[in-house]
């Protein structure tokens, strides 16, 4: 029985009491000692409001801020687990998520009902001698909602043991230290943000939350990074791509940035090459993982050049993690197949859904390994020179006209073209058609079809290309594929009606 993450926070508060731990650029800030004091106040308030909360979580409906960080640490300190929910969701969606997680308390400024605590409200200091509630590390520490490939929300629950084991390996692998400054871009309700949150406390580093507006108008991005002394950026590829597309390095480069890690979706190589040219001495890392695994499963340190049409490998597993390529049907080792993951970082499962948990997490024997595996749904292979390579999602592999087609291959060919900014490809089984959405400075549909015809087999050429000034993005900063999937059917219905 322990509370390792809170122990790390206490250690940081002793070693660096006056150091800024979490800062909202242009907003509030909390030192490590201030964060610990605020977390204790939150924990005491939770325990007073729900002295017998059982195993129900604390829901935190909030945007990024130092106070939000204190709230989630306060929940853990109170011996609870927490669930982050986007504060800008429609009320109906928020209430639906609350019905799924059934929280014992809600921390929010939105006025949502329940045993509510105000995120930015005044809280009395915790009683003298207040200590964190010890909790079995195998129990839940936090939950993350994920829509999954079907668009149906699922609540993935992770234990303290899983998260702490990953963060320890993660910080050692990349040498994060107290003098690092993380430039946080990823919202807290998105799983990838946990690396910024917990690595800051684990190492005694600092974290600056960069507003979404800076990425929406990235001309000032470099000056913000330099002003804050950011040394490490763990961002989604869409954020990195925006900076590259808008040529933010023509006037200045980030002077302190030493490590650039990208996670959550495929990183277009042509944009990565712009970053590498601007920061030749920085370390660039492709991270791979699923919400169902604490942190990440694999990483690839980019130490060679790749062509714009290449797909970056996902490299090697993190220490303590095992990765297998198994045939999706037989479960046997295969040259190309489903990426399956084992190790201490596996999530507990899907909250309140034992059937989905049993389908995704299975007790399996592979060679000398016997234990619990997570079936990622991603297709991959192993390359002796590069490590593991993620080929595509199983749900993006289609059969068309007798051919097996990876939609990711079509996207890779399109994004390699210099006039294309973003792409997203969908297939409609109902219509038997492939639709490619793309953004560019102007409608280059004719050029795109010509150039794709030169790069791809005839059966892979999209039946319809749709030009958009900008592709939609969700609140995580990733391409909103679900929204474009719905548009696909509409586009094809209109196409059929015109015939």
C-alpha positions as CSV (number, residue, x, y, z in Angstrom):
1,X,0.0,0.0,0.0
2,X,1.6,3.3,-1.1
3,X,1.0,6.4,-3.2
4,X,4.2,6.6,-5.3
5,X,3.2,9.5,-7.4
6,X,2.3,11.6,-4.3
7,X,5.6,10.6,-2.8
8,X,7.4,12.0,-5.9
9,X,5.4,15.3,-5.5
10,X,6.5,15.5,-1.9
11,X,10.1,14.9,-2.8
12,X,10.0,17.6,-5.5
13,X,8.4,20.1,-3.0
14,X,11.3,19.5,-0.6
15,X,14.0,19.7,-3.2
16,X,12.6,22.6,-5.3
17,X,10.0,24.3,-3.1
18,X,10.0,27.7,-4.8
19,X,10.5,26.4,-8.4
20,X,7.6,26.9,-10.8
21,X,6.2,23.4,-11.4
22,X,3.2,24.2,-13.7
23,X,2.6,27.5,-15.5
24,X,-0.1,28.5,-17.8
25,X,1.5,30.8,-20.4
26,X,0.0,34.3,-19.8
27,X,-1.9,32.9,-16.7
28,X,-1.4,31.4,-13.3
29,X,1.4,29.4,-11.9
30,X,2.1,27.0,-9.0
31,X,5.4,26.2,-7.4
32,X,6.1,22.7,-6.3
33,X,5.4,23.7,-2.7
34,X,2.2,25.5,-3.8
35,X,1.1,22.5,-5.9
36,X,1.5,20.2,-2.9
37,X,-0.4,22.6,-0.6
38,X,-3.2,23.0,-3.1
39,X,-3.4,19.3,-3.8
40,X,-3.7,18.6,0.0
41,X,-6.5,21.1,0.2
42,X,-8.3,19.5,-2.7
43,X,-7.8,16.0,-1.1
44,X,-9.1,17.2,2.3
45,X,-12.2,18.7,0.6
46,X,-12.9,15.5,-1.4
47,X,-12.7,13.4,1.8
48,X,-14.9,15.8,3.6
49,X,-17.5,15.9,0.8
50,X,-17.5,12.2,0.2
51,X,-16.0,10.4,3.2
52,X,-17.2,7.1,1.8
53,X,-16.8,7.4,-1.9
54,X,-16.1,3.8,-2.4
55,X,-14.3,3.0,-5.7
56,X,-16.1,5.7,-7.7
57,X,-13.9,8.2,-9.4
58,X,-13.6,12.0,-9.1
59,X,-14.6,13.7,-12.4
60,X,-12.6,16.8,-13.3
61,X,-14.4,18.9,-15.9
62,X,-11.8,21.5,-16.8
63,X,-9.4,23.0,-19.2
64,X,-5.6,23.0,-18.7
65,X,-4.4,25.1,-15.8
66,X,-2.1,24.7,-12.7
67,X,-5.3,24.5,-10.6
68,X,-6.4,21.5,-12.8
69,X,-3.1,19.8,-12.1
70,X,-3.6,20.3,-8.4
71,X,-7.1,18.9,-8.6
72,X,-6.0,15.6,-10.2
73,X,-3.1,15.2,-7.7
74,X,-5.6,16.0,-5.0
75,X,-7.9,13.2,-6.1
76,X,-5.0,10.8,-6.1
77,X,-3.9,12.1,-2.7
78,X,-7.4,11.4,-1.4
79,X,-7.0,7.7,-2.4
80,X,-9.4,8.2,-5.3
81,X,-9.0,7.9,-9.0
82,X,-9.9,10.7,-11.4
83,X,-11.4,11.1,-14.9
84,X,-10.6,14.1,-17.0
85,X,-13.5,15.5,-19.2
86,X,-13.2,18.2,-21.7
87,X,-14.9,21.4,-20.3
88,X,-16.0,22.5,-23.8
89,X,-18.1,19.5,-24.7
90,X,-21.8,20.0,-25.2
91,X,-23.6,19.5,-21.9
92,X,-25.4,16.4,-23.1
93,X,-22.1,14.8,-24.0
94,X,-20.6,15.7,-20.7
95,X,-23.6,14.3,-18.8
96,X,-23.4,11.1,-20.8
97,X,-19.7,10.7,-19.8
98,X,-20.6,11.4,-16.2
99,X,-23.3,8.6,-16.4
100,X,-20.6,6.2,-17.6
101,X,-18.1,6.9,-14.8
102,X,-20.6,7.6,-12.0
103,X,-18.3,10.0,-10.1
104,X,-18.4,10.4,-6.3
105,X,-17.5,14.1,-6.8
106,X,-17.2,16.6,-9.6
107,X,-14.5,19.3,-9.7
108,X,-15.6,21.9,-12.1
109,X,-16.4,25.6,-12.7
110,X,-19.2,24.8,-15.1
111,X,-22.0,24.3,-12.6
112,X,-22.5,20.6,-13.3
113,X,-24.4,18.9,-10.5
114,X,-23.1,16.3,-8.0
115,X,-20.9,16.6,-5.0
116,X,-19.3,19.6,-6.7
117,X,-16.0,21.4,-5.8
118,X,-15.0,24.5,-7.7
119,X,-11.7,24.2,-9.5
120,X,-10.6,27.8,-8.8
121,X,-12.5,28.3,-5.6
122,X,-11.0,29.1,-2.2
123,X,-10.2,26.0,-0.2
124,X,-9.1,26.0,3.4
125,X,-5.7,24.5,4.1
126,X,-5.6,20.8,4.8
127,X,-5.6,19.9,8.5
128,X,-2.2,19.7,10.2
129,X,-0.7,16.3,9.8
130,X,-2.8,15.5,6.7
131,X,-1.3,12.7,4.8
132,X,-2.0,11.0,1.4
133,X,-4.3,8.0,1.6
134,X,-2.3,4.9,0.9
135,X,-3.8,2.9,-1.9
136,X,-3.0,-0.4,-3.6
137,X,-1.0,0.4,-6.7
138,X,-2.9,-2.2,-8.8
139,X,-6.2,-0.2,-8.3
140,X,-7.3,2.6,-10.7
141,X,-5.4,5.9,-10.6
142,X,-7.1,7.6,-13.6
143,X,-9.4,7.0,-16.5
144,X,-9.3,8.4,-20.0
145,X,-12.3,8.5,-22.4
146,X,-11.6,7.4,-25.9
147,X,-14.0,7.2,-28.8
148,X,-12.2,4.3,-30.4
149,X,-12.3,3.6,-34.1
150,X,-16.1,3.1,-33.9
151,X,-16.8,6.5,-32.4
152,X,-18.4,4.9,-29.3
153,X,-16.8,6.4,-26.1
154,X,-15.0,4.0,-23.8
155,X,-13.5,4.7,-20.5
156,X,-10.0,3.2,-20.2
157,X,-8.9,2.7,-16.6
158,X,-5.2,2.7,-15.7
159,X,-3.5,1.7,-12.4
160,X,-0.8,3.6,-10.5
161,X,1.6,0.7,-10.9
162,X,1.2,0.8,-14.7
163,X,1.6,4.6,-14.9
164,X,4.5,4.9,-12.5
165,X,6.4,2.0,-14.1
166,X,6.2,3.7,-17.5
167,X,7.1,7.2,-16.3
168,X,10.2,5.9,-14.6
169,X,11.4,4.1,-17.8
170,X,10.3,7.1,-20.0
171,X,12.3,9.6,-17.9
172,X,15.4,7.4,-17.9
173,X,15.2,6.6,-21.6
174,X,15.3,10.2,-22.7
175,X,17.3,11.6,-19.8
176,X,14.7,14.1,-18.5
177,X,16.1,16.1,-15.6
178,X,15.2,19.0,-13.2
179,X,16.5,21.6,-15.7
180,X,14.0,20.5,-18.4
181,X,11.0,22.6,-19.3
182,X,8.2,20.8,-21.0
183,X,6.1,22.8,-23.4
184,X,2.7,21.2,-23.0
185,X,0.4,21.3,-26.0
186,X,-1.8,18.3,-25.4
187,X,-5.1,18.7,-23.4
188,X,-5.3,16.9,-20.1
189,X,-8.3,14.8,-21.2
190,X,-6.1,13.3,-24.0
191,X,-4.0,10.4,-22.8
192,X,-0.6,11.6,-24.2
193,X,-0.6,14.6,-21.8
194,X,0.1,12.3,-18.8
195,X,3.8,12.2,-19.9
196,X,4.1,16.0,-19.4
197,X,2.1,15.9,-16.1
198,X,3.9,13.0,-14.4
199,X,7.4,13.5,-15.8
200,X,7.4,17.0,-14.5
201,X,6.8,15.8,-10.9
202,X,8.9,12.6,-11.3
203,X,12.0,14.6,-12.3
204,X,11.4,18.0,-10.6
205,X,11.3,19.7,-14.0
206,X,8.9,22.5,-15.1
207,X,5.9,22.5,-17.4
208,X,4.5,25.4,-19.3
209,X,1.0,25.1,-20.8
210,X,1.0,26.7,-24.3
211,X,-2.5,28.0,-25.3
212,X,-4.2,26.5,-28.3
213,X,-4.3,30.0,-29.8
214,X,-0.5,29.9,-30.3
215,X,-0.9,26.9,-32.5
216,X,-3.9,28.4,-34.3
217,X,-1.7,31.4,-35.3
218,X,1.8,29.9,-35.1
219,X,3.7,33.0,-36.1
220,X,4.5,33.6,-32.4
221,X,5.2,30.0,-31.5
222,X,9.0,30.2,-31.6
223,X,9.1,33.4,-29.5
224,X,6.8,31.7,-26.9
225,X,9.1,28.6,-26.8
226,X,12.2,30.8,-26.4
227,X,10.6,33.1,-23.8
228,X,9.6,30.1,-21.7
229,X,13.0,28.3,-22.2
230,X,11.2,25.1,-23.5
231,X,13.6,22.2,-23.8
232,X,11.2,19.4,-24.5
233,X,8.1,19.3,-26.7
234,X,5.8,16.2,-26.6
235,X,3.2,17.2,-29.2
236,X,0.8,15.6,-31.7
237,X,2.0,15.6,-35.3
238,X,-0.7,18.1,-36.3
239,X,0.8,20.8,-34.1
240,X,4.3,20.2,-35.4
241,X,3.0,20.1,-39.0
242,X,1.3,23.5,-38.6
243,X,4.6,25.1,-37.4
244,X,6.4,23.6,-40.4
245,X,3.7,24.6,-42.9
246,X,3.7,28.2,-41.8
247,X,7.5,28.5,-42.0
248,X,7.9,29.7,-38.4
249,X,11.6,29.0,-38.6
250,X,12.4,31.6,-41.3
251,X,12.8,34.3,-38.7
252,X,14.0,32.4,-35.6
253,X,14.5,28.9,-34.2
254,X,13.7,27.5,-30.7
255,X,17.1,28.2,-29.0
256,X,16.5,25.8,-26.0
257,X,14.6,23.0,-27.6
258,X,16.6,19.7,-27.3
259,X,14.0,17.0,-27.5
260,X,11.0,16.8,-29.8
261,X,8.7,13.8,-29.4
262,X,5.5,13.2,-31.4
263,X,2.6,10.9,-30.6
264,X,-1.0,10.1,-31.4
265,X,-1.0,9.9,-35.2
266,X,1.4,9.5,-38.1
267,X,4.0,12.2,-38.4
268,X,4.3,13.4,-42.1
269,X,8.0,13.0,-43.0
270,X,8.1,16.1,-45.2
271,X,7.2,18.2,-42.1
272,X,9.6,16.3,-39.8
273,X,12.4,17.1,-42.3
274,X,11.7,20.8,-41.9
275,X,11.9,20.5,-38.2
276,X,15.1,18.5,-38.4
277,X,16.7,21.0,-40.8
278,X,15.9,23.9,-38.4
279,X,17.1,22.0,-35.3
280,X,19.9,19.7,-36.5
281,X,21.2,19.1,-32.9
282,X,17.8,18.2,-31.4
283,X,16.6,14.6,-30.8
284,X,13.4,13.7,-32.6
285,X,11.4,10.7,-31.4
286,X,8.4,8.9,-32.8
287,X,6.3,7.5,-30.0
288,X,3.8,4.7,-30.5
289,X,1.1,3.5,-28.1
290,X,-2.5,3.1,-27.4
291,X,-4.8,4.6,-24.8
292,X,-5.0,1.0,-23.5
293,X,-1.3,1.2,-22.5
294,X,0.1,3.5,-19.8
295,X,2.3,6.0,-21.7
296,X,3.7,4.3,-24.8
297,X,4.8,0.9,-26.0
298,X,7.5,1.7,-28.5
299,X,9.8,4.6,-29.6
300,X,12.0,5.3,-32.5
301,X,14.8,7.9,-32.3
302,X,15.0,9.5,-35.8
303,X,18.8,9.2,-36.6
304,X,18.6,9.0,-40.4
305,X,16.9,10.7,-43.3
306,X,13.6,9.5,-44.6
307,X,11.9,10.4,-47.9
308,X,8.6,12.3,-47.8
309,X,6.7,9.2,-48.9
310,X,8.2,7.0,-46.2
311,X,6.4,5.9,-43.1
312,X,8.4,6.3,-39.9
313,X,9.0,3.2,-37.9
314,X,7.9,2.8,-34.3
315,X,11.2,1.3,-33.4
316,X,11.8,-0.7,-30.2
317,X,9.7,-1.5,-27.2
318,X,10.3,0.5,-24.0
319,X,12.2,-1.4,-21.2
320,X,9.9,-4.0,-19.7
321,X,7.5,-4.0,-22.6
322,X,7.1,-6.9,-25.1
323,X,5.7,-6.5,-28.5
324,X,4.5,-9.3,-30.8
325,X,3.3,-9.5,-34.4
326,X,0.5,-12.0,-34.4
327,X,-1.9,-13.3,-37.1
328,X,-5.2,-11.6,-36.3
329,X,-7.1,-14.8,-36.9
330,X,-4.9,-17.6,-35.5
331,X,-3.0,-15.6,-32.9
332,X,0.2,-17.2,-34.0
333,X,3.5,-15.2,-34.8
334,X,3.4,-13.8,-38.3
335,X,5.7,-11.8,-40.6
336,X,3.0,-9.2,-40.8
337,X,0.0,-9.0,-38.5
338,X,-1.6,-7.4,-35.5
339,X,0.6,-5.5,-33.1
340,X,0.1,-7.0,-29.6
341,X,1.6,-5.6,-26.4
342,X,2.5,-7.1,-23.0
343,X,4.1,-5.6,-19.9
344,X,3.4,-3.8,-16.6
345,X,1.9,-0.8,-18.5
346,X,-1.3,-2.4,-19.7
347,X,-4.5,-0.8,-18.6
348,X,-6.9,-2.5,-16.2
349,X,-9.5,-2.4,-18.9
350,X,-12.7,-0.7,-20.0
351,X,-14.8,0.6,-17.1
352,X,-18.0,-1.2,-16.7
353,X,-17.5,-3.2,-19.9
354,X,-16.1,-6.7,-19.2
355,X,-16.9,-8.0,-22.7
356,X,-14.9,-5.3,-24.5
357,X,-12.1,-5.8,-21.9
358,X,-12.0,-9.5,-22.5
359,X,-11.9,-9.0,-26.3
360,X,-9.0,-6.6,-26.2
361,X,-6.9,-8.0,-23.3
362,X,-6.3,-11.7,-23.5
363,X,-4.3,-14.3,-21.6
364,X,-2.0,-15.7,-24.3
365,X,1.0,-17.9,-24.8
366,X,3.5,-16.9,-27.5
367,X,6.8,-18.8,-27.5
368,X,8.3,-18.5,-24.1
369,X,5.8,-15.8,-23.1
370,X,2.6,-16.5,-21.2
371,X,0.5,-13.7,-19.8
372,X,-1.8,-10.9,-20.6
373,X,-1.7,-9.3,-24.1
374,X,-3.4,-6.2,-25.5
375,X,-4.6,-6.5,-29.1
376,X,-4.0,-3.0,-30.5
377,X,-5.9,-3.3,-33.8
378,X,-2.9,-1.9,-35.6
379,X,-1.2,-3.9,-38.3
380,X,2.6,-4.0,-38.3
381,X,5.8,-5.9,-39.2
382,X,9.3,-6.2,-37.9
383,X,12.3,-4.7,-39.9
384,X,15.7,-5.8,-38.6
385,X,17.2,-2.4,-39.4
386,X,14.4,-0.2,-38.2
387,X,12.6,-2.2,-35.5
388,X,8.8,-2.4,-35.6
389,X,6.8,-0.7,-38.3
390,X,3.2,0.2,-37.9
391,X,1.6,-0.4,-41.3
392,X,-2.0,0.7,-40.6
393,X,-5.1,0.2,-38.5
394,X,-7.0,-2.9,-39.2
395,X,-10.1,-0.8,-39.9
396,X,-8.1,1.2,-42.5
397,X,-7.2,-1.9,-44.5
398,X,-9.8,-2.6,-47.1
399,X,-10.5,-5.1,-49.9
400,X,-11.5,-3.4,-53.2
401,X,-11.8,-5.0,-56.6
402,X,-9.9,-8.1,-55.3
403,X,-7.0,-6.0,-54.0
404,X,-6.0,-5.5,-50.4
405,X,-5.4,-1.7,-49.9
406,X,-3.9,0.2,-47.0
407,X,-5.6,3.6,-46.9
408,X,-2.5,4.9,-45.1
409,X,-0.5,4.2,-48.3
410,X,-2.8,6.5,-50.2
411,X,-2.4,9.2,-47.5
412,X,1.4,8.8,-47.5
413,X,1.6,9.3,-51.3
414,X,-0.7,12.4,-51.1
415,X,1.0,14.1,-48.2
416,X,4.4,13.6,-49.9
417,X,3.3,16.1,-52.6
418,X,4.6,19.6,-51.9
419,X,1.4,21.4,-52.5
420,X,-0.7,19.2,-50.1
421,X,-1.0,20.3,-46.5
422,X,-3.1,17.6,-44.9
423,X,-4.9,14.4,-46.0
424,X,-7.5,11.9,-44.8
425,X,-8.7,8.9,-46.7
426,X,-12.0,7.0,-46.1
427,X,-13.6,4.0,-47.8
428,X,-17.4,3.5,-48.0
429,X,-18.3,-0.2,-48.2
430,X,-21.9,0.9,-49.1
431,X,-20.8,2.6,-52.2
432,X,-17.5,0.7,-52.8
433,X,-15.6,4.0,-53.2
434,X,-12.5,5.6,-51.8
435,X,-12.6,9.3,-50.9
436,X,-9.6,11.4,-50.2
437,X,-9.9,14.7,-48.4
438,X,-7.0,17.1,-48.7
439,X,-6.2,20.7,-47.8
440,X,-3.9,22.9,-49.9
441,X,-3.4,26.6,-50.6
442,X,-5.8,26.2,-53.5
443,X,-7.9,23.5,-55.1
444,X,-5.3,21.2,-56.8
445,X,-7.7,18.3,-57.4
446,X,-6.6,17.8,-61.0
447,X,-2.9,17.9,-60.1
448,X,-3.5,15.5,-57.2
449,X,-5.2,12.9,-59.3
450,X,-2.4,13.1,-61.9
451,X,0.4,12.9,-59.4
452,X,-1.3,10.0,-57.5
453,X,-1.7,8.2,-60.8
454,X,2.1,8.4,-61.2
455,X,2.8,7.1,-57.6
456,X,0.1,4.5,-57.0
457,X,-1.4,1.5,-58.7
458,X,-4.6,2.2,-60.6
459,X,-6.8,0.3,-58.2
460,X,-5.6,2.6,-55.3
461,X,-6.5,5.9,-57.0
462,X,-9.3,7.6,-55.0
463,X,-12.7,7.7,-56.8
464,X,-13.3,11.1,-55.3
465,X,-11.0,13.8,-54.1
466,X,-12.4,16.6,-51.9
467,X,-10.6,19.9,-51.4
468,X,-11.0,21.7,-48.1
469,X,-9.2,24.8,-47.0
470,X,-8.4,23.0,-43.8
471,X,-9.2,19.6,-42.5
472,X,-11.3,19.5,-39.3
473,X,-9.4,18.7,-36.0
474,X,-10.8,17.5,-32.8
475,X,-10.0,19.0,-29.4
476,X,-6.9,16.8,-29.1
477,X,-5.4,18.5,-32.2
478,X,-5.7,15.3,-34.3
479,X,-7.5,15.1,-37.6
480,X,-11.1,14.5,-36.9
481,X,-11.5,11.3,-38.9
482,X,-15.0,10.6,-37.5
483,X,-16.3,13.9,-38.8
484,X,-14.8,13.2,-42.3
485,X,-16.2,9.7,-42.3
486,X,-19.7,11.1,-42.0
487,X,-18.9,13.5,-44.8
488,X,-17.7,10.7,-47.0
489,X,-21.2,9.1,-47.2
490,X,-22.7,12.5,-47.9
491,X,-20.3,13.2,-50.7
492,X,-20.9,9.8,-52.3
493,X,-24.7,10.1,-52.1
494,X,-24.5,13.5,-53.8
495,X,-22.1,12.0,-56.4
496,X,-24.6,9.2,-57.1
497,X,-27.6,11.6,-57.3
498,X,-25.9,13.7,-60.0
499,X,-25.5,10.6,-62.2
